[in-house]
């Protein structure tokens, strides 16, 4: 976008395009993710995203850049159907016991690997071979994902609530949407956890928005420093994945949320006040473990607190809250950074992350570790698995990340 148009505004709009669908169609997608076969939903979403990405191959002149916006919005929009279906499929495959912790931890491990290698590979390929081959590889990745998902041998019965069957479509849709909202509002711990996550995402996004200006104007470092720091963050994710499983087996959701967010607030405050690249490299590595512990704990708590037929809607609601908080945080961070300075704004953002740890005290106390459910809804049994797929937790594809 920047090369074709020379406009930083056009580039910024392209970056923001992916947040719009989560706010506009996230709840709608959650309803349909609960109605439809989740595996089929994921496959179709991947095929449609491959087509959306491929649209960018048609862009060669500045007057064609509108196709980039269409492609990015469509890709993110179809992803809104994929994400809740994926999150709802995992507990249906592995149950809501200890294997759910293993599956979510493995998802975090894959996420860390993606962060570690994805960005540098994309940048290197763009520099070496240009834009079109990178787009083609991206589209091929979605196609490969769709093929792999067909290997998941899970064929559940319809998850639509029987009491809503036979009603007019709009009334049925509204009723299903209200059922998801009612579950979030009435389930102990979920409103508090949504609030905690929203405060965290606001502070986290504000820091992200100022990361590039911080590197350039405070550290006076080259652009390549950003890639090195994100690689360090990826290493932290890799370390945090097995740690999250051990932590979930020993502590309650409330304790993990308080401890991990407090640790993140402290690491953020240290990272952006020392102003030394070597220290920042080490501190970025320390961001990963508590970030993974918090995000994995949230995913696991949502799955254990929600019946299968509502899990798509609840996951979409959580995604919408995260997207809205992220957008608010990025806008606020950018505006305040210009008004009161980068350093002061980053300290405020780190304080917001610490405040999310304080808000976590609102989560009801529990007597059992987060990895053990004493009153979780019974999962639907996972039906026919193929003979070679003896480890269904390895079928996940992550979409959560911190920073």
C-alpha positions in Angstrom: 0.0 0.0 0.0 2.8 2.4 0.9 4.7 1.6 -2.3 1.6 2.0 -4.5 0.0 5.0 -3.0 2.8 6.8 -1.0 0.1 7.4 1.6 0.6 6.6 5.3 -3.2 7.0 5.8 -4.0 4.4 3.2 -1.4 2.1 4.8 -3.0 2.7 8.2 -6.5 2.0 6.9 -5.2 -1.3 5.5 -3.8 -2.3 8.9 -7.1 -1.4 10.6 -9.3 -3.2 8.1 -8.9 -6.5 9.8 -10.5 -5.2 13.0 -13.8 -4.2 11.5 -15.4 -7.6 10.9 -14.8 -8.7 14.5 -16.9 -5.7 15.7 -19.6 -5.9 13.0 -20.2 -9.6 12.4 -18.5 -11.4 15.3 -21.7 -12.1 17.2 -23.5 -13.1 14.0 -20.7 -15.5 13.1 -20.9 -17.0 16.6 -24.5 -17.9 16.2 -23.9 -19.7 12.9 -20.7 -21.4 14.2 -23.0 -23.0 16.8 -25.6 -24.0 14.2 -23.3 -25.5 11.6 -20.9 -28.4 11.6 -17.8 -26.8 13.0 -15.3 -28.8 10.9 -17.2 -27.9 7.7 -17.4 -24.3 8.8 -13.6 -24.2 9.2 -12.9 -25.8 5.8 -15.3 -23.4 4.0 -13.9 -20.4 5.9 -10.3 -21.4 4.8 -11.4 -21.8 1.2 -13.1 -18.4 1.2 -10.1 -16.8 2.8 -7.8 -18.3 0.2 -10.0 -16.6 -2.5 -10.1 -13.3 -0.6 -6.3 -13.2 -0.3 -5.9 -14.1 -3.9 -7.8 -10.9 -4.9 -4.7 -8.9 -4.0 -2.9 -10.6 -7.0 -5.1 -8.3 -9.2 -3.7 -5.1 -7.7 -1.0 -3.5 -9.8 -1.9 0.3 -9.9 -2.8 2.9 -7.3 -6.4 3.0 -8.6 -6.8 -0.7 -7.8 -5.9 -0.5 -4.1 -9.6 -0.7 -3.1 -9.3 -4.4 -3.9 -6.8 -4.6 -1.1 -9.3 -3.3 1.4 -12.0 -5.7 0.1 -9.6 -8.6 0.4 -8.5 -7.7 3.9 -12.0 -7.2 5.2 -13.2 -10.4 3.5 -10.3 -12.4 4.9 -11.0 -11.1 8.4 -14.7 -11.5 8.0 -14.5 -15.2 7.0 -12.0 -15.6 9.8 -14.8 -14.6 12.3 -16.6 -17.9 11.4 -13.4 -19.9 11.6 -12.2 -18.8 15.0 -15.3 -19.6 17.2 -15.8 -22.9 15.3 -12.2 -23.9 16.1 -12.5 -22.9 19.7 -15.7 -24.9 20.1 -14.4 -27.9 18.2 -11.3 -28.4 20.5 -13.3 -29.4 23.7 -15.7 -31.5 21.6 -12.6 -33.5 20.5 -10.6 -33.7 23.7 -13.2 -33.2 26.4 -13.0 -30.7 29.2 -10.5 -32.5 31.4 -6.7 -32.4 31.5 -6.4 -32.9 27.7 -8.1 -29.5 27.2 -5.2 -27.9 29.0 -2.8 -29.9 26.8 -4.6 -28.9 23.6 -4.7 -25.2 24.6 -1.0 -25.3 25.6 -0.1 -26.9 22.3 -2.0 -24.1 20.5 0.1 -21.6 22.4 3.2 -23.5 21.4 2.2 -23.3 17.8 1.3 -19.6 18.2 4.8 -18.9 19.6 6.4 -20.7 16.7 4.3 -18.7 14.2 5.4 -15.4 15.9 9.0 -16.5 15.9 9.2 -17.4 12.2 6.2 -16.0 10.4 7.0 -12.3 10.3 10.7 -12.6 9.5 9.9 -15.1 6.7 7.2 -12.9 5.2 9.5 -9.9 5.3 12.4 -11.8 3.7 10.2 -13.3 1.0 8.8 -9.9 0.1 12.2 -8.4 -0.2 13.5 -11.3 -2.2 10.7 -12.2 -4.6 8.1 -9.4 -4.3 4.5 -9.1 -3.3 2.7 -11.6 -5.6 4.6 -14.7 -4.5 4.0 -13.9 -0.9 0.2 -13.5 -1.6 0.2 -16.8 -3.5 2.0 -18.6 -0.5 -0.6 -17.1 1.9 -3.5 -18.3 -0.2 -1.9 -21.7 -0.5 -1.5 -21.8 3.3 -5.3 -21.5 3.7 -5.9 -24.3 1.1 -3.4 -26.5 3.0 -5.2 -25.7 6.2 -8.6 -26.7 4.7 -7.2 -30.0 3.5 -5.7 -30.8 7.0 -9.0 -29.9 8.7 -10.8 -32.6 6.6 -8.6 -35.1 8.5 -10.5 -34.3 11.7 -13.0 -37.2 12.1 -15.6 -35.4 14.1 -19.3 -35.4 13.0 -21.5 -34.1 15.8 -25.2 -33.9 15.8 -27.0 -30.5 15.3 -26.1 -28.1 18.1 -29.2 -25.8 17.6 -31.4 -25.4 20.7 -34.5 -27.5 20.2 -36.7 -24.9 21.8 -35.9 -22.5 19.0 -36.5 -24.9 16.2 -39.5 -24.1 13.9 -39.6 -20.3 14.8 -39.2 -17.6 12.1 -35.6 -17.1 11.1 -35.1 -13.6 12.5 -36.8 -14.5 15.8 -34.8 -17.7 16.0 -31.6 -15.8 15.3 -32.4 -13.1 17.9 -33.3 -15.8 20.5 -30.0 -17.7 19.9 -28.0 -14.4 20.2 -29.8 -13.6 23.4 -29.1 -17.1 24.8 -25.4 -16.5 24.3 -25.5 -13.1 25.9 -27.5 -14.4 28.8 -25.0 -17.2 29.4 -22.1 -14.7 29.6 -24.0 -12.5 32.0 -25.3 -15.3 34.3 -22.3 -17.6 34.5 -20.2 -17.0 37.6 -16.8 -15.7 36.6 -17.5 -14.9 32.9 -18.5 -11.2 33.3 -15.5 -10.6 35.5 -13.2 -12.4 33.1 -14.5 -10.4 30.2 -13.9 -7.2 32.1 -10.4 -8.2 33.0 -9.6 -9.2 29.4 -10.9 -5.9 28.1 -8.8 -3.8 30.4 -5.7 -5.9 29.5 -6.3 -5.6 25.8 -6.6 -1.8 26.0 -3.3 -1.5 27.8 -1.6 -4.1 25.6 -2.8 -2.5 22.4 -1.7 1.0 23.5 1.8 -0.4 24.0 1.7 -2.1 20.6 0.7 1.1 18.8 3.7 2.9 20.3 6.2 0.1 19.8 7.6 1.4 16.5 7.9 5.0 17.6 9.5 3.8 20.8 12.2 1.9 18.9 12.9 4.8 16.5 12.6 7.9 18.8 13.5 6.5 22.2 15.9 3.7 21.5 17.2 5.3 18.3 17.5 1.9 16.8 17.2 0.6 13.2 13.9 -0.9 11.9 15.3 -4.4 12.1 15.2 -4.2 15.9 11.5 -4.7 15.7 11.9 -8.1 14.1 14.5 -9.1 16.7 12.2 -8.1 19.6 9.3 -10.0 18.1 11.6 -13.0 17.7 12.4 -12.7 21.4 8.6 -12.6 22.1 8.2 -15.8 20.1 10.8 -17.5 22.2 8.9 -16.5 25.3 5.8 -18.0 23.9 7.6 -21.3 23.3 8.7 -21.3 26.9 5.2 -20.3 28.1 3.3 -23.1 26.5 4.5 -26.0 28.7 4.5 -23.6 31.7 0.8 -22.8 31.2 -0.1 -26.5 31.4 1.8 -26.9 34.7 0.3 -23.7 36.2 -3.3 -24.7 35.2 -2.8 -28.0 37.1 -1.9 -26.2 40.3 -3.7 -22.9 40.6 -7.2 -21.6 40.1 -8.3 -19.3 37.2 -8.4 -16.4 39.6 -4.9 -16.9 40.9 -3.4 -17.4 37.4 -5.1 -14.3 36.1 -3.9 -12.1 39.0 -0.4 -13.5 38.9 0.2 -13.5 35.2 -1.3 -10.0 34.6 0.7 -8.6 37.6 3.8 -10.1 36.1 3.0 -8.7 32.7 2.5 -5.2 34.1 5.8 -5.3 35.9 7.7 -6.6 32.8 6.0 -3.9 30.6 7.0 -1.2 33.1 10.6 -2.4 33.2 10.8 -2.9 29.4 9.8 0.6 28.5 11.7 2.5 31.2 15.2 1.0 31.0 15.7 2.2 27.4 18.4 -0.3 26.5 18.2 -2.7 23.6 20.0 -5.6 25.3 17.7 -5.3 28.4 14.6 -5.0 26.2 15.6 -8.1 24.3 15.7 -10.1 27.6 12.5 -8.5 28.9 10.6 -9.2 25.7 11.4 -12.9 26.2 9.8 -12.6 29.7 6.6 -11.2 28.2 5.7 -14.5 26.6 5.3 -16.9 29.6 2.8 -14.8 31.7 1.0 -13.8 28.5 0.5 -17.4 27.4 -0.6 -18.4 30.9 -3.3 -15.8 30.9 -4.6 -16.4 27.4 -4.6 -20.2 27.7 -6.4 -19.9 31.1 -9.1 -17.7 29.5 -9.7 -20.1 26.7 -9.9 -23.1 29.0 -12.2 -21.3 31.4 -14.6 -20.3 28.6 -14.7 -23.9 27.4 -15.4 -25.4 30.8 -18.0 -22.8 31.7 -20.0 -23.1 28.5 -22.1 -25.9 27.1 -21.1 -27.0 23.6 -24.1 -25.6 21.9 -23.3 -22.1 23.1 -19.5 -22.2 22.9 -19.3 -20.5 19.4 -21.4 -17.6 20.5 -19.4 -17.1 23.8 -16.1 -17.4 21.9 -17.3 -14.8 19.4 -18.4 -12.5 22.2 -15.0 -12.7 23.8 -13.4 -12.0 20.4 -15.6 -9.0 19.9 -14.6 -7.6 23.3 -11.0 -8.2 22.5 -11.2 -6.5 19.1 -13.1 -3.5 20.5 -10.6 -3.1 23.4 -7.7 -3.5 21.0 -9.0 -0.8 18.7 -9.7 1.6 21.6 -6.2 0.9 23.0 -4.4 1.5 19.7 -6.3 4.8 19.0 -5.8 6.0 22.6 -2.1 5.0 22.5 -1.5 6.8 19.3 -3.3 10.0 20.3 -1.8 10.2 23.8 1.6 9.4 22.5 1.5 12.5 20.4 -0.1 14.6 23.1 1.8 13.7 26.3 4.8 11.8 25.0 5.7 8.2 24.2 7.3 7.4 27.6 4.4 8.7 29.7 1.8 7.0 27.5 3.6 3.7 27.7 3.7 3.9 31.5 0.0 4.6 31.5 -0.5 1.5 29.3 1.6 -0.6 31.6 -0.5 0.7 34.5 -3.7 -0.4 32.7 -2.2 -3.9 32.4 -1.5 -3.9 36.1 -5.1 -2.6 36.7 -6.3 -5.7 34.9 -4.5 -7.8 37.5 -6.4 -5.8 40.2 -9.7 -6.3 38.3 -9.0 -10.1 38.4 -9.7 -10.1 42.1 -13.4 -9.8 41.0 -13.2 -13.3 39.6 -15.0 -15.6 42.1 -12.7 -17.7 44.2 -12.5 -21.4 43.3 -11.4 -24.4 45.3 -10.0 -26.4 42.4 -7.1 -25.7 40.0 -8.0 -24.2 36.6 -7.0 -27.5 35.0 -9.8 -29.3 37.0 -13.5 -28.6 36.5 -15.8 -29.4 39.4 -19.0 -28.2 37.7 -18.3 -27.8 34.0 -20.9 -28.8 31.4 -20.4 -32.3 30.2 -18.8 -32.3 26.7 -20.4 -34.0 23.8 -18.5 -37.2 23.0 -16.1 -37.0 20.1 -17.2 -39.5 17.6 -15.3 -41.3 14.9 -11.6 -40.4 14.8 -9.5 -41.8 12.0 -7.1 -44.5 12.9 -4.0 -42.4 12.5 -5.4 -39.4 14.5 -4.8 -40.6 18.0 -3.9 -37.2 19.3 -6.7 -34.7 18.5 -5.1 -32.0 20.4 -2.6 -31.6 17.6 -5.2 -30.4 15.2 -5.5 -26.9 16.5 -4.5 -23.7 14.8 -4.0 -20.7 17.1 -5.2 -17.2 16.8 -4.4 -15.7 20.1 -1.4 -13.6 20.8 -0.2 -11.1 23.4 1.4 -7.7 22.4 
